[in-house]
């Protein structure tokens, strides 16, 4: 009887907790977007003309605003304004660093060169014989490539259970182990500390030079 109760309770937890977290995150995002509407003056605020507040309307406003900014940034005047803004940002010591880093990250992520980020790998980190899961972000470039030589790749090793922080390591491609699991499955493993591991598909294989070249292109 006790084992049966424990089994039912654990099953209920596995159903309720993920559902609660998902709903909580959605409401958190919706609430954040709705708070953005507070910057609007009353004459153009949606609540001024609607009989009641519509939850989530901030999301529509945010998406529309981003789209309009994108359209504006594509024309001649928009590009000129962006150049002026970037010059102004370059004069601010701390903000300049954050702005440039975030911009370069997004430009890399949304360009066609970010395919390497989709490769899930294992690297011996933080010491030999200890493997950490990470995401290959591409081949080493610039001064890093000049100092380390050919054949090195950049790998982001996220932390558990918060994968938004982590370590940036540069590893020779011969020491990188490619995994066949998807990025989504890798995040599940990382966020659960290995409690959730996808079923094995193809065998894990060491990365050779040819595979490394294909992965980072």
Backbone bond lengths (Angstrom), bond angles and torsions (degrees), N, CA, C in turn:
res aa  C-N    CA-C-N  psi(-1)  N-CA   C-N-CA  omega(-1)  CA-C   N-CA-C  phi
1 X - - - 1.480 - - 1.530 110.61 -
2 X 1.352 115.13 -43.01 1.461 119.95 -179.32 1.519 111.24 -65.14
3 X 1.347 116.87 -41.97 1.460 121.07 178.65 1.526 111.06 -65.91
4 X 1.348 115.69 -36.68 1.457 119.47 178.70 1.521 111.60 -65.27
5 X 1.341 116.17 -42.80 1.463 120.47 178.15 1.519 110.38 -62.97
6 X 1.343 116.79 -43.62 1.464 121.38 -179.70 1.529 110.37 -62.21
7 X 1.335 116.88 -41.45 1.459 120.53 179.89 1.521 111.98 -63.91
8 X 1.364 115.84 -44.64 1.469 119.53 178.51 1.526 111.26 -63.73
9 X 1.343 115.39 -39.08 1.466 119.28 -178.09 1.527 110.69 -66.11
10 X 1.334 117.54 -44.27 1.465 121.14 179.68 1.528 110.07 -64.06
11 X 1.336 116.68 -39.88 1.461 119.81 177.14 1.521 110.89 -61.28
12 X 1.339 115.99 -42.11 1.460 119.86 177.98 1.510 112.16 -63.33
13 X 1.349 116.49 -40.59 1.469 120.81 178.16 1.514 110.53 -61.69
14 X 1.331 116.76 -43.73 1.462 121.15 -179.15 1.524 112.12 -64.63
15 X 1.324 117.04 -24.88 1.463 120.61 177.97 1.526 111.19 -86.82
16 X 1.347 116.15 -46.47 1.466 120.96 -172.07 1.524 112.68 -74.82
17 X 1.337 117.44 -46.49 1.471 120.28 -173.28 1.530 112.61 -62.51
18 X 1.349 120.83 -50.77 1.471 119.17 177.69 1.525 112.30 -60.04
19 X 1.352 116.70 -37.60 1.458 120.40 179.18 1.527 110.54 -65.46
20 X 1.333 115.45 -42.48 1.472 119.91 178.56 1.520 111.15 -62.42
21 X 1.338 116.81 -45.58 1.468 120.63 -179.48 1.519 110.86 -61.87
22 X 1.344 116.88 -43.23 1.463 120.73 -179.50 1.531 110.97 -62.68
23 X 1.354 116.26 -45.93 1.468 120.42 179.98 1.525 110.41 -65.61
24 X 1.346 116.54 -40.33 1.467 120.88 180.00 1.525 110.84 -62.08
25 X 1.333 117.16 -44.27 1.463 120.79 -179.82 1.523 110.81 -63.76
26 X 1.346 116.49 -41.43 1.463 120.06 179.01 1.526 110.48 -61.98
27 X 1.338 116.63 -46.82 1.467 120.15 179.36 1.529 111.03 -64.46
28 X 1.334 116.85 -34.49 1.460 120.63 177.95 1.519 110.94 -63.77
29 X 1.328 115.99 -43.90 1.466 120.45 179.31 1.524 110.88 -66.28
30 X 1.343 115.78 -44.46 1.470 120.05 179.75 1.527 110.24 -61.56
31 X 1.343 116.67 -43.81 1.458 119.91 179.34 1.516 112.13 -63.40
32 X 1.330 116.87 -39.82 1.462 120.55 178.36 1.521 110.89 -63.23
33 X 1.320 115.89 -44.20 1.467 119.89 179.49 1.524 111.13 -65.20
34 X 1.333 116.59 -38.42 1.466 119.26 179.03 1.524 111.22 -65.20
35 X 1.327 116.83 -34.83 1.462 119.75 178.94 1.522 112.26 -66.01
36 X 1.338 116.27 -24.35 1.460 119.39 177.89 1.530 110.54 -63.39
37 X 1.344 116.84 -29.25 1.463 120.79 -179.50 1.524 112.32 -64.55
38 X 1.341 116.93 -17.77 1.460 119.43 -178.61 1.529 112.43 -65.31
39 X 1.338 116.12 -18.67 1.462 118.46 179.88 1.522 111.70 -78.01
40 X 1.332 116.22 -12.88 1.464 119.33 -178.74 1.524 110.46 -79.70
41 X 1.331 117.74 140.19 1.471 120.22 174.41 1.519 110.85 -69.23
42 X 1.306 116.64 156.46 1.473 121.86 -175.63 1.525 113.97 -55.04
43 X 1.362 120.24 -40.75 1.476 119.42 -177.38 1.521 114.61 -59.64
44 X 1.348 118.10 -26.14 1.463 119.47 -179.43 1.530 112.26 -114.80
45 X 1.331 116.23 8.13 1.458 119.41 178.85 1.526 109.37 -77.11
46 X 1.350 118.59 131.38 1.467 121.47 -178.86 1.520 113.89 -56.35
47 X 1.337 117.74 -36.10 1.460 120.67 -177.79 1.525 112.32 -65.23
48 X 1.324 116.89 -19.20 1.467 120.68 178.85 1.524 110.93 -68.19
49 X 1.310 116.48 -29.85 1.465 120.72 -175.00 1.528 113.01 -108.67
50 X 1.324 117.26 -14.00 1.458 120.15 179.19 1.528 110.32 -93.12
51 X 1.344 118.20 144.55 1.471 120.18 -179.83 1.524 113.43 -68.39
52 X 1.321 117.36 -19.17 1.474 121.39 178.93 1.530 107.95 -153.82
53 X 1.340 113.96 161.60 1.464 118.89 -178.98 1.525 110.20 -74.38
54 X 1.308 116.58 134.32 1.464 122.44 178.68 1.532 108.60 -102.46
55 X 1.343 118.13 110.42 1.465 119.98 179.44 1.529 111.04 -60.93
56 X 1.302 115.62 136.31 1.456 120.04 177.57 1.508 115.14 91.01
57 X 1.348 117.20 -3.60 1.459 118.69 -179.94 1.532 110.84 -65.56
58 X 1.341 115.88 -22.35 1.459 119.93 176.53 1.519 111.96 -63.29
59 X 1.344 117.31 -31.87 1.456 121.02 178.13 1.528 109.94 -64.45
60 X 1.347 115.70 -44.63 1.462 120.21 178.84 1.524 110.01 -61.71
61 X 1.343 116.00 -43.29 1.460 120.11 179.86 1.529 110.79 -63.36
62 X 1.341 117.33 -42.71 1.462 121.15 -178.17 1.523 111.31 -65.12
63 X 1.339 116.88 -46.00 1.462 120.92 178.75 1.526 110.45 -61.27
64 X 1.342 115.93 -44.21 1.462 119.82 179.72 1.523 111.29 -63.99
65 X 1.337 116.85 -41.14 1.462 120.52 179.95 1.522 111.27 -64.34
66 X 1.341 117.24 -43.00 1.465 120.92 178.61 1.522 110.52 -63.30
67 X 1.338 116.55 -40.30 1.469 120.91 179.20 1.534 110.65 -63.40
68 X 1.336 116.26 -43.65 1.473 120.32 179.87 1.523 110.76 -64.02
69 X 1.338 116.50 -41.21 1.466 120.02 177.58 1.525 110.42 -62.19
70 X 1.342 116.62 -40.10 1.460 120.48 178.30 1.515 112.46 -63.15
71 X 1.343 116.43 -41.82 1.465 120.37 177.36 1.526 110.35 -64.08
72 X 1.334 116.47 -43.78 1.461 121.15 179.91 1.529 111.23 -63.30
73 X 1.351 116.51 -38.52 1.465 121.10 -177.23 1.516 112.65 -70.65
74 X 1.334 117.21 -16.14 1.461 121.01 -178.53 1.527 112.87 -82.51
75 X 1.341 117.35 -20.09 1.472 118.20 -177.68 1.529 110.36 -92.29
76 X 1.331 115.34 176.48 1.465 121.62 -173.91 1.523 111.97 -62.17
77 X 1.330 117.15 -47.46 1.457 120.88 -178.02 1.528 111.45 -66.70
78 X 1.320 115.80 -36.73 1.462 119.62 178.68 1.520 111.73 -64.24
79 X 1.332 116.77 -44.33 1.465 120.16 178.69 1.527 110.78 -62.62
80 X 1.338 116.40 -38.31 1.463 119.93 178.15 1.527 110.96 -64.13
81 X 1.333 116.98 -42.13 1.458 120.95 178.64 1.531 111.10 -64.31
82 X 1.330 116.18 -38.93 1.462 120.12 179.76 1.527 110.21 -65.16
83 X 1.336 116.53 -40.75 1.463 119.42 178.42 1.525 111.15 -62.70
84 X 1.326 116.88 -41.51 1.462 120.28 177.68 1.524 111.45 -64.09
85 X 1.345 115.25 -41.71 1.465 119.93 178.87 1.518 111.31 -62.49
86 X 1.339 116.83 -43.05 1.453 120.52 -179.38 1.528 111.64 -66.57
87 X 1.325 116.85 -35.69 1.467 119.60 176.07 1.524 110.73 -64.27
88 X 1.336 115.03 -39.72 1.460 119.31 178.72 1.530 110.37 -66.26
89 X 1.340 116.76 -43.31 1.462 120.89 -179.94 1.528 111.03 -63.79
90 X 1.337 116.44 -32.34 1.461 120.80 -178.47 1.521 112.19 -67.80
91 X 1.325 116.96 -16.42 1.461 120.80 179.78 1.530 112.80 -88.41
92 X 1.329 116.48 -9.66 1.468 120.66 -178.39 1.523 109.37 -98.71
93 X 1.331 118.35 114.27 1.473 121.67 -170.91 1.524 115.55 -53.15
94 X 1.330 118.28 -59.11 1.466 120.74 -174.46 1.520 111.29 -76.25
95 X 1.325 116.03 -45.70 1.466 120.46 -178.70 1.522 110.73 -62.35
96 X 1.331 116.92 -35.13 1.463 120.95 179.56 1.517 110.94 -58.60
97 X 1.318 117.13 -44.10 1.462 121.20 -178.61 1.526 110.90 -63.99
98 X 1.337 116.69 -46.38 1.466 120.87 -178.87 1.528 110.70 -65.97
99 X 1.334 116.02 -43.74 1.469 120.60 -177.60 1.526 110.92 -63.20
100 X 1.322 116.88 -48.51 1.470 120.40 -177.48 1.522 111.80 -64.78
101 X 1.347 116.19 -40.83 1.467 119.43 -179.40 1.523 111.43 -65.15
102 X 1.336 116.58 -45.34 1.464 120.20 -179.38 1.528 111.05 -67.08
103 X 1.334 116.72 -38.03 1.461 119.61 179.89 1.524 111.25 -65.89
104 X 1.331 116.52 -44.99 1.460 119.71 179.62 1.522 111.47 -63.79
105 X 1.339 116.04 -37.81 1.463 119.38 178.61 1.522 110.96 -63.07
106 X 1.333 116.69 -46.84 1.464 120.36 -178.23 1.518 111.56 -68.00
107 X 1.332 117.27 -38.82 1.459 119.90 178.11 1.519 110.97 -62.51
108 X 1.328 116.58 -40.37 1.463 120.87 177.90 1.521 111.24 -67.82
109 X 1.338 115.49 -41.88 1.466 120.19 -176.30 1.522 112.05 -66.72
110 X 1.343 117.38 -40.33 1.460 121.04 -176.01 1.517 113.18 -90.50
111 X 1.329 117.86 -4.15 1.459 119.77 177.21 1.521 109.16 -86.72
112 X 1.321 115.28 174.23 1.466 119.41 -179.22 1.510 112.82 -76.01
113 X 1.355 117.76 1.24 1.447 120.21 -176.16 1.523 112.92 -95.56
114 X 1.330 117.99 6.36 1.459 119.53 -173.71 1.513 113.47 -97.05
115 X 1.365 116.94 14.57 1.452 119.51 -176.12 1.528 111.63 -61.50
116 X 1.369 116.51 -32.71 1.451 118.99 -179.05 1.512 112.85 -60.98
117 X 1.324 117.49 -25.48 1.462 121.30 179.56 1.516 111.50 -63.73
118 X 1.314 116.93 -20.39 1.454 120.86 -178.13 1.523 112.45 -84.84
119 X 1.312 117.92 0.17 1.456 121.07 179.55 1.528 110.15 -92.94
120 X 1.317 115.59 123.04 1.463 121.50 177.14 1.526 107.44 -92.36
121 X 1.332 116.10 131.30 1.460 119.78 -174.96 1.525 110.84 -136.56
122 X 1.325 114.64 166.41 1.453 122.96 169.74 1.520 108.36 -115.89
123 X 1.323 116.18 136.73 1.460 121.11 175.39 1.525 108.54 -132.56
124 X 1.315 115.43 150.90 1.465 119.96 178.03 1.525 108.24 -79.21
125 X 1.324 114.60 95.61 1.464 122.44 -176.05 1.528 107.86 -149.18
126 X 1.311 119.98 135.36 1.480 128.87 9.11 1.519 114.93 -88.56
127 X 1.343 118.88 1.83 1.458 119.91 178.34 1.517 108.64 -151.32
128 X 1.308 115.88 166.90 1.451 121.47 179.45 1.522 110.71 -60.15
129 X 1.336 115.30 136.80 1.454 120.41 179.36 1.508 114.01 88.13
130 X 1.341 117.31 -7.02 1.468 122.30 177.48 1.519 108.25 -116.81
131 X 1.327 116.50 118.83 1.460 120.37 -176.07 1.526 111.51 -98.96
132 X 1.316 115.27 141.68 1.464 122.70 174.09 1.520 108.42 -124.53
133 X 1.346 115.02 144.27 1.463 120.07 178.01 1.518 109.09 -86.65
134 X 1.321 115.84 138.96 1.456 120.45 -179.96 1.510 111.96 -150.88
135 X 1.323 114.55 -175.91 1.463 121.98 -179.75 1.527 108.70 -124.78
136 X 1.321 115.95 123.40 1.448 119.98 179.02 1.519 109.31 -74.87
137 X 1.318 116.97 127.24 1.464 121.18 -175.87 1.515 113.07 -104.22
138 X 1.326 117.73 -4.15 1.456 120.00 177.68 1.516 111.99 139.28
139 X 1.325 115.20 178.75 1.458 120.53 178.72 1.521 109.98 -77.87
140 X 1.323 116.55 150.54 1.461 121.33 176.56 1.521 109.31 -62.41
141 X 1.337 116.02 137.37 1.456 120.40 -175.80 1.526 110.72 -131.39
142 X 1.323 114.71 170.50 1.457 121.22 173.63 1.517 113.42 60.10
143 X 1.328 115.36 -139.52 1.457 121.20 -177.29 1.520 111.58 -63.35
144 X 1.337 116.61 -33.41 1.472 119.68 179.14 1.528 109.69 -61.13
145 X 1.337 116.79 -42.95 1.469 120.67 178.85 1.520 110.85 -65.60
146 X 1.342 117.14 -39.52 1.461 121.14 -179.40 1.529 111.40 -65.00
147 X 1.328 116.91 -37.67 1.458 120.62 -176.80 1.530 112.82 -80.32
148 X 1.337 116.84 -34.25 1.466 119.87 -175.43 1.515 112.73 -93.69
149 X 1.337 117.49 -27.73 1.451 120.92 -177.45 1.516 111.97 99.65
150 X 1.310 115.47 -175.30 1.454 121.29 -177.02 1.527 111.57 -77.64
151 X 1.333 114.81 155.26 1.462 120.06 172.36 1.504 115.80 89.90
152 X 1.337 118.50 7.19 1.457 120.47 179.84 1.535 110.37 -100.26
153 X 1.323 115.92 144.04 1.459 121.75 -179.24 1.526 109.51 -126.00
154 X 1.328 115.36 156.07 1.459 121.87 178.45 1.516 109.80 -94.80
155 X 1.320 116.54 134.73 1.464 121.86 -178.62 1.530 108.64 -132.34
156 X 1.332 115.17 132.47 1.456 120.89 173.70 1.514 108.48 -98.66
157 X 1.327 116.25 120.26 1.472 122.31 179.86 1.525 108.12 -105.27
158 X 1.343 118.41 104.05 1.472 120.40 -178.89 1.515 112.36 -75.13
159 X 1.332 115.42 160.09 1.459 121.11 177.65 1.521 110.44 -95.13
160 X 1.320 115.74 163.32 1.467 123.39 178.87 1.529 109.04 -111.22
161 X 1.335 119.33 135.85 1.476 128.29 1.08 1.528 112.96 -93.86
162 X 1.342 117.38 6.49 1.461 121.09 -178.50 1.523 109.90 -101.23
163 X 1.331 118.70 97.72 1.469 120.51 -175.06 1.526 114.15 -77.79
164 X 1.345 118.19 -0.76 1.462 119.66 179.74 1.523 111.68 -78.72
165 X 1.334 117.89 -15.10 1.457 121.48 173.88 1.516 108.55 -113.79
166 X 1.315 116.06 161.68 1.448 117.77 -178.87 1.515 112.25 171.69
167 X 1.334 115.34 -154.71 1.459 121.79 -176.25 1.529 109.63 -126.95
168 X 1.326 114.46 143.55 1.457 120.63 175.46 1.522 107.57 -104.17
169 X 1.331 116.67 116.63 1.465 120.68 -177.77 1.529 109.39 -123.31
170 X 1.314 114.97 149.68 1.463 122.11 178.28 1.519 106.88 -114.09
171 X 1.323 115.74 118.42 1.461 121.48 -172.42 1.520 109.46 -127.68
172 X 1.324 116.29 145.34 1.459 118.59 174.36 1.519 109.32 -69.89
173 X 1.318 115.57 140.97 1.472 119.71 -174.06 1.520 113.03 -61.48
174 X 1.329 118.23 -23.49 1.455 120.53 178.42 1.525 111.90 -70.50
175 X 1.347 116.82 -17.60 1.462 121.41 -179.23 1.529 112.49 -102.64
176 X 1.328 116.24 6.49 1.460 121.24 179.12 1.520 109.12 -98.10
177 X 1.330 116.65 134.08 1.464 122.26 178.36 1.525 108.10 -108.25
178 X 1.323 116.23 116.58 1.460 121.08 179.16 1.527 110.73 -77.69
179 X 1.333 116.88 138.12 1.460 122.22 175.53 1.521 109.55 -110.77
180 X 1.315 116.13 152.20 1.458 120.90 -179.40 1.523 112.76 -90.92
181 X 1.336 118.62 -7.85 1.454 120.68 -178.85 1.520 110.67 -70.06
182 X 1.315 116.47 155.53 1.452 121.84 179.46 1.523 110.11 -77.63
183 X 1.345 115.03 165.71 1.463 119.96 177.37 1.527 110.00 -61.41
184 X 1.324 117.17 -39.09 1.473 121.15 179.39 1.517 111.15 -61.07
185 X 1.337 117.21 -43.98 1.458 120.38 178.78 1.529 110.81 -66.15
186 X 1.330 116.37 -36.87 1.459 119.98 178.91 1.522 111.02 -63.56
187 X 1.338 116.70 -39.94 1.459 120.13 177.79 1.532 110.82 -63.95
188 X 1.329 117.25 -36.11 1.457 120.31 177.40 1.527 110.38 -62.11
189 X 1.323 116.27 -43.30 1.461 120.70 179.74 1.521 110.40 -63.51
190 X 1.334 116.00 -45.28 1.467 120.74 -176.17 1.522 111.26 -67.25
191 X 1.340 116.80 -46.16 1.463 120.78 -175.44 1.523 112.55 -69.25
192 X 1.335 116.98 -25.57 1.465 120.17 179.72 1.517 112.18 -98.83
193 X 1.322 117.11 3.90 1.455 119.51 -179.81 1.516 113.44 64.41
194 X 1.323 116.93 29.73 1.458 120.78 178.52 1.509 114.60 90.12
195 X 1.343 117.83 1.41 1.467 119.79 179.20 1.522 111.32 -71.23
196 X 1.334 116.22 -31.82 1.460 121.30 177.95 1.519 107.63 -112.38
197 X 1.328 115.95 113.56 1.463 121.60 -179.41 1.524 108.09 -127.77
198 X 1.335 118.65 126.93 1.467 120.47 -179.68 1.520 111.47 -64.96
199 X 1.313 115.29 154.95 1.459 120.05 178.55 1.521 109.54 -62.32
200 X 1.327 115.96 144.30 1.461 120.82 -178.06 1.512 110.26 -67.12
201 X 1.323 115.10 132.90 1.463 120.46 175.71 1.499 108.58 -103.78
202 X 1.324 114.87 -109.54 1.454 119.11 175.42 1.521 109.44 -76.66
203 X 1.287 116.48 157.40 1.462 120.32 -177.18 1.521 110.56 -67.32
204 X 1.309 115.22 145.90 1.461 120.43 174.40 1.514 108.12 -66.64
205 X 1.336 117.10 136.87 1.452 119.91 -174.43 1.513 110.96 -130.49
206 X 1.345 116.96 139.83 1.458 119.16 174.89 1.517 109.47 -63.90
207 X 1.312 116.51 152.29 1.453 121.50 -176.28 1.517 109.57 -94.39
208 X 1.333 116.47 124.00 1.450 119.58 175.11 1.526 109.50 -96.67
209 X 1.324 116.35 179.84 1.463 120.29 -175.19 1.516 111.43 -63.11
210 X 1.338 117.61 -42.49 1.463 120.44 -178.83 1.509 111.23 -64.96
211 X 1.334 116.68 -42.76 1.466 119.92 178.83 1.494 110.64 -64.91
212 X 1.317 117.49 -37.11 1.455 121.01 178.93 1.517 111.98 -64.31
213 X 1.308 116.38 -40.53 1.462 120.44 178.46 1.510 111.16 -63.39
214 X 1.335 116.20 -41.13 1.467 119.23 179.26 1.510 111.31 -68.00
215 X 1.339 117.73 -35.97 1.456 122.02 -175.36 1.517 112.36 -69.43
216 X 1.326 117.14 -36.08 1.467 119.33 -174.47 1.501 113.05 -93.70
217 X 1.331 117.72 -3.54 1.475 119.37 177.57 1.512 110.11 -82.68
